[in-house]
Amino acid sequence: MWIRSRIASGVSAATSTRTRRLFFLLCVFIFVYLAWTSFPYRPGGLPNSCLDIALHQFIAAERRGETSITRISSLVRRSPAAVLGNGHIGIDLSQESLLFGYNGLEWLEARYSPQLSVSLEDSLLTANALVFEYKEAIFHFIYSRRVDSGCVQIRHSVQVHRNTTSLIVQDMLVQNSAPRPVNVEFKHMSTSSWSGASTSRQDLKASLRTSVSSQYILTSGAIPATATTPAVVAAVASVAGPVDAIEVADNKVFKAQFLSIVHYEVGSNLSSTGSDVKTLSTPNSMVAAVLLALEKQLAITDHEALVQRSMLHQTQWADLWKTIPRVLSKSHPSTPSNAEIYASLFHLWSITPSSKEVQGVDVVQHHDKECFTGSPTMHTTSLWLVPHRLSAIHSLVANWNRVLRNGFCDFHLDRGVQLLGQIATLSFLGFRHVPSNKCLDLALNPALVQADVFVHNIMFAGHLLSFNIELVHGVAQTMRLTAEPLDQTLPAPPLYVCPASCTGKPKLIG
């Protein structure tokens, strides 16, 4: 009995000891796993940990709809069209195409791009994420790789300059937090030209050489006419990517900038069929002009001048975004999101030249026509969307031009992007300018709003007007109107508000 009892007790003790050991090992495993998955620079960890750090600065803007973030690994979301432009030239980064503005309505396309590729340790990289900052008009390719126990993050940023309309700027930022140096290389994705053009690589003048490159790539030639578009002759000069890899030391940051100049001519005198494209040639004067423009831009080496060049681009876009409708909350599927509003206006402005820009002028000043005579556009899904291809951008622009012409606002279409943004914002809620009464008429059915909407900085009669429509139990209940003088140094004329019929005494608001 004693032997049996002692054996049973020994088995129980052994079982208890084994359980404690298993429990202890399980706790250690959980602790190591949590530490492993939360530490961003872990070897062999989750592939998006370094990427999350690279994208962190864009998250807040994405929530506001001002920025689009697409992770390449995602199978759910499609990438928005990667098209940048200033109304004169553009670039389709997803198709590696140059774009030439045509009548402010569409882009003419050449299958060639000064776009750069990125290699890390002799391995060609593909982007982990695409970031489209609509407000800054900048597109980022984000490359994020784990190297040993650290991260190497590369941000390739592209912008088509709004002020210097022939300039394309590509910025490279390399952040190496790995415990050792890494080699990074930038090259043009292709040195081939579009059909009918030629490409050559030539030395820059000695006085213009930089630490990044001493060569430029010159591409020139003709793009033939089609059944609906005329021919184009163009010349592109780009600072060439360095041939040798650049070593970036551990825990260091490397920056480089690459410039491209694009000159082109579109006209009926160039209209030629595809078979005759060889008879077209780029004028020597155009080639000389594009090289001279590149030299002038490369000669800008002073830090303040470089900052000013960047600020000119940012300031022009910032002025456009001052007037925009915002959806604070939505309860109806046809109400556009802020991301759709930003994407639509961005592409509408990108294709509109600014050569005839009229700054700081009321949208209805000096015109005796009604504008906008139509239904509110806030539920017209063909006007507020995120295009995913160049053809979708063309459709979006065509839809807007059709709506504006039908609303008798076509007399504004050639006056620049600022007035175009004013009209699009007015149309969102159905504001109409009635010149005979010198007023803005809001023909809006409150039952159709179905969202908290904020429209601000509408220029009218020397004022900046802002409207805030608030829902109560899903119905538009109140509209708050504020007015500020457009010029704080000058007295602004008084403004009055009244119901649609204006049978009662108007109320002074400004």
N, C-alpha and C positions, 0 to 999 in steps of 0.2 A: 504494500500500500504506500509505503514511504517512497519507494522507487518510482511508482506510477505518478504519485503526486509531484515528486521532484522533477520528473521528466515533463509533465504538463506545465509546471511553473517555468521551466527553462524555455519551452517553446513559446510561452506567452511573453517572456522577457525578450526573446529574440525577435518576436513579431513586433513588440513595442519599439525596440531599438531600430528596426528596419523602417517602421513608419515614421519615426522622428527624422531619420536620415533622408527619407524620400521627401518629407515636408520641408526640411531644410534646403535640399537641392532644388525643390520647386520654387521656394522663396528666392533663392539665389538666381535661378533662371529668369523669374519675372523681373527682378531688379536689373539684371544685366540687359534684358530685352528692352525695358523702358529706357534705360540709359542709352542703349544702342540706337533706338529709333528716335530719341529726342536730340541727340547730339548731331549737329549739322555736318560735321566733318568726319564722320565715322567711316572707316574702311569697309567697303562692301555694303554700305547702308542703302536706304531707299534712294532711288535714282533722282527724285525730285527735291531732295533736301537742299542741295546747293542752289537749285533753281528757285526754290521758295524765297531764299535770301535775295536773289537777283531781282525777283518780281515784287518784293515787299513794298518798294516805294511807289508802285503804280496801283496798288490795291484800292486805296481810298478814292482815287480818280475814277477807277472802274465802277465803283458803287454809285458815283454821281453820273455815270454815263458819259464822262468826258474822255474816257480811254477804253479801248478794246484790248483784251488779253486773250490770246489763243495759245493753249499748250498743245504742242504738236502731237503729244501722245494721246490726246483726248479723241475719242471716237464719236463724241456726241455733237460737238460744236464745229461748224464750218468757219473757216477763216474769212474775215471780211476782205473785200478787194484791197490789195496793197497798192493803191494808186495815189500818187502825190502830184500836185500841179499848181501852177500859178496863173492859168489861163493862156499862157504863151507856150510853155513847155511842160512836160510831165514825164513821169516814169512809172511803169507798171512793174513793180518788183517781183510779183508772182510769176509773170510771164517773161521777165527780162527784156522788156520792150521800152523804147523811147516813144514819147507821145508828143505830137505837135498840135497845138490848138487850131481849130478851124471854125470860124464864124461864131465862136463862143457857144457852140452847140455840141461839138463832138471832138474826139481825139483822133487824129490820123496816126497810124502805128507803124513803127519800123522795128523789125526783129533784131534789135541790138541794144545793149545797155552797158553803161560804164560801171555797173554794179560789181562789187568786190566779193571775193570768196575768202574764207578764213581757214587756215590750217593750224593745228596744234600738234607739235611733236611729229611733223611730217604726215599727219593724218587729216584729211579734209573733213571739216565739221559740217554738220547739218544743224540748223537752229532748233533749240528746245522749245522756244516760245516766240510768238510774234506779238509785239505791242504797238498799237496804233494810238498815238496821242493826238486826238482831233484838235484840241485847243492850241497846241503848239505846232501842229502840222508837221509832226515828225514820226517816222516809222522806225521801230527798233527790231533788229534781229538779236535775240538773246541766246548766247551759247554758254552752257554751264557744264563743266566737267569736273569730276573728282580726280585729283592727282595726289597719290599717296594719302596722307591724312588731312589734306586740305582741298580747297576749291579753286578752280580757275574760271573766272567769269569774264566773258567778252560781250560787250554791247556794241553792235554795229548800227549806228543811227544815220538815217538818210533824210534830207530835207531838200525841197525844191524852193529856192529862195523867192519870197514874195516881192521883195523890193528890187533886187537885182535879177531881172526876169530871165536871164540866160544862164543862171548859175545853179548847179547841183552840188550839194555839200554832203560828204560822207565822213562821219567821225567814228573813230575806233577807240574804245576804252577797254583796256585789259587790266583786271585786278587779279593778282596772283597771291592767294593766301596759302599756297602749298609750301612745304618746308624746303623746296629746292627751286632753282631757276627752271623756266620753261621756254621753249622756242615757239614763236608765233609768226605766221607768215600771211600776208595779204596779197592777193593777186586778182586781176580782172578775170571774171568768170569765163570769158572767152575773148580772144583777140580777133575773132572773125567778124566780118561786117555784114550788114544786110545785103541782100541780093542787088547787084548793080553798083556797090560801093567798094572802096578800097580802104585798107587799114595799114598804117605804118607806125613804127616806134622810133622816136627821134629824141636826141639829147636836148635837155633844156639849156638855156644860156647859163654860163657859169655863175653869173651874178644872181641867178634866181634859184640856184640849187638849194635844196633843203636837206635836213638830216634823214628824211624819209625816202626821197626818191630824187633822181637826177634825170628822169626821162618822162616824156609824155607820149600818149597814144593819140594819133590823129586819124579820124575816120571821116570820110567824105564821099558823097555820091548822091544818087537820085532814088526816090521811091516812086514807082510808076503810078499813073492815074488808074482809077477804077471806074466802074460805070456810074458811081455816085460821087466820087471825090477826085479832086485834081491831083496832079503830080506835086512832089516836094523835092527840093534839093536841100541838103543839110550838110553841115560840118560840125564835128564834135571833137574837142580836144580835152583829154583827161590826164591828170597826173597819174603816172603808172604806179602800180603797187610794187614794193621792193622785191628784188629777185632773191636776196638773201634773207633768211629768217632772222627775226629780232629776238634777242634774249631778254626776257623779263625776269628780273631777280625775284627771289622769294620775298613775300610781303611788300611788294612794290606795285606801283600803278604806272602803266604806259598809255600815252595818248598820241594819236596821229590823226591828221585830217587830209582828205583827198578831195580835190576840186575837179569839176567838169564844166566846160562851157559849151553851150549848144546854140548855134545859129541856123536858121532855116528860112526858106522862102516858099510860099504857096501861091500859085497863081495860074490863071488860064493860059498864060504864055508858056507854062511848063507842061500843060496837059498833053500827055503822051500815053500811048498804049504800052502794055508790058513788053511787047516785042521791040519797041523803040526806045526803051529805057537807056540803052547804051549811048544813044545820041545825046542824052542829057548829061551835063557835067556841072560840078559845083564851081561857081565863079571863083577866080583867084582872089578877088577882093573879099569874098566871104571867108575863105581859108585864112587870109591875112588878118581879117577882123577877129576871128575866133581865137587865133593865137595871141594877138595883141591883148584881147580881153583876159585870157588866161594869165598872161604875164603880169597884167595889172593886179589881178587878184592875188597872185603868188607874191607880188612885191609888198603886199600888206603883211608885215611881220610884227608891227607894234601891237602890244597886248591890248591897249585901249581901242585901237582901230579894229582889231579882230572882234572884241566884245561888241563894239558898235555895229559891225556888220551883222552879228547874230541878233542883236537887239532890234535892228530895223525889221528883220523878219518876224520876230516875236511880237513886236508892237503892232504891226499891221494886222496880224491875226487876232491879237487881243482886242483891238478896236472892233473887229467884226463880231466877236462873241459877246460884246456888251449888250447887244439886242438879240434876245433869243427866248422862245417860250420854254418853260420848264414844267414838267408834270411832277407835282410833289407826291401824289398818290393816285393810283388808277384802279378802277373797279370794272372796267369794260375792256374786252379783248381787242377792240379796234382802236383804243386810245394808244397812241405811240408811246414807247418808253423814251427816257432821256437819251439812251444810247442811239435809238433810231433817229431822234431829232438831230443830235450832233452829227451822225454819219450823213444824213441827208443834206444838211446845210453845208457841211464840209465839202462834199463832192460837187454841190451846186456852185459854191464859191471857187473851188479849185479849177473849174473849167471856164470861169468867167474872167476875162482880162481886166486888169485894173488901170489900163492906159488912159481911160476916160473917167477916172475916179472923181467923184464929187464928195468932198469931205464936209461933215457937219451941216448938211442941208436937210431941212424937213423933207420927208418922203413925198409930201404933197405940195411943196412950195413951187410957185410959178407955173402951175398947171391948172387948167380949168376943166379937167375931165374927172369923172368919178373913178375911184380906185379904192377898194377892190369890190366889184359887184359880183358876188358869188356866195355860195354856201360856205360855212366854215370848213377848213381843210383838215381839222384835227382828226377826223375819222376817215380820211381818204388814205388808205394804206399804201397806194401807189406813189404817194408823195413823201411819206415818212417811213423809211426802211433802211436796212443795212445792206448795201449791194455787195455781192460776192464775186462779180465778174465785171470786166470793162463794159460788156454789152448791157449789163444791168444799170451801170452808171449812165450810159447813153439813154436808156429808157427813162430813168429817173429825171434827167435833164429835159428830155422831150416832154414828159408829163407836166413838169413845172412850167415850161414855156407855153404849153397849151392852156393850162389853167390861167396863167397871168394874161395871156392875150385875150382869152374869153372874158376875163374880168376887167378888160380895158386898162390894164397896167403895162401894156407893151411899150409905152413911151418911156419907161424906166429901164428897159432891158439893156440898153447900151450905155448906161451911166455908171457902171461899176458895181462892185460886190456889196458895198455898204448899203446902197439904196435897195439892192435886190434882197438883202437880208431883212431890211425894214418891211418890205412888201410881204415877204414870206411869213414874217412874224405877225403882221396885221391879218393875214389870211387865216392864221391858225384858229382864231376865235371869230372870224368873219367881220372884222372892222372894215368900214367903208368910208372913204372920204367923199363928202358931199360939198363940192365947191360953192354951190349957190348959197348954202347956209354957213359956210366956213366951219364945218364941224366934222367930227368923226362919229359915224353911226355904227352902233354895235347891234347887228341883226342876229341875235343868238337866242336859241330856245334853251332855257336852263335845263330842261329835261334831257338834252342831248350832251351835256358837258360830261357828266359821270366821272369827274376827276378833279382833284385840287390842282389848279393851274396858276402859274405865276408868269406873267409877261411883263418885262421891264425894259426901260430905256427906249420907248418909242418917241421919236422926235416929232413934235407937232407944235406949231405956232410958238416957237421959241421956248418950248418946255420939253423936259424928259418925263414921259408918262409911264407909270407902272400900274398894273392891274393884278389883283390877287383874288381869284374866284375860289370860294370855300364851299365844300359840300357839307350838308347836314342830313344824316340818314340816307346818303346816296343821291341827294338832290342838291343842285346848285342853289344855295340859300342867300349868300351875300357876295358882293363884289366890292373890294376896297380899292379906291383910286387915290394915288398920290401923284403930285406934280412938283417938279423942281425946275428952276430956270436953267436953260441950256448954257447960258453964259452968266455966271454969277456976278459979273461986273456990270451987267446991263439990266435995266428993269424989263421984266417980261410982261406981255399983255395979259389981262385977266382971262381966266378960263371959267366956264360955267358947265354944269351938268344938269340934265333933266331927263325924265322918262322919254320913251320913244316918241310919243305924240307931242311932247314939250308944250302941253296945254297949261301947266302950272308955272309958277315962278321959278326960273332956273336958280340953282344953288351955286354960289361962288366957291371955287376950289383953288384958284390960284390967280 
